């Protein structure tokens, strides 16, 4: 009985390995010069405000989550039970 189960499990393992190699992720090579004329656009980041930590008081207890963009362009997020805008 033990030999029969080990043979079945090894066949299943080989089958899964074969499936993984057949349906792998394809590699996409980006050309040095894009064919689309609008492809080189970039967005300039402008710093408006910076939050500094003095090392004694914790500004954020955990990484900010639930990021949302307000109608006026402001960024809203939650940090624990506190909400910031």
Protein Blocks (a to p, Z undefined) as FASTA:
>chain_A
ZZmmmmmmmmmmmmmmmmmmmmcccdddddfbdfblklmgccddddfbdcddehlacfbl
bdcehiacdfkopacddehjaccZZ
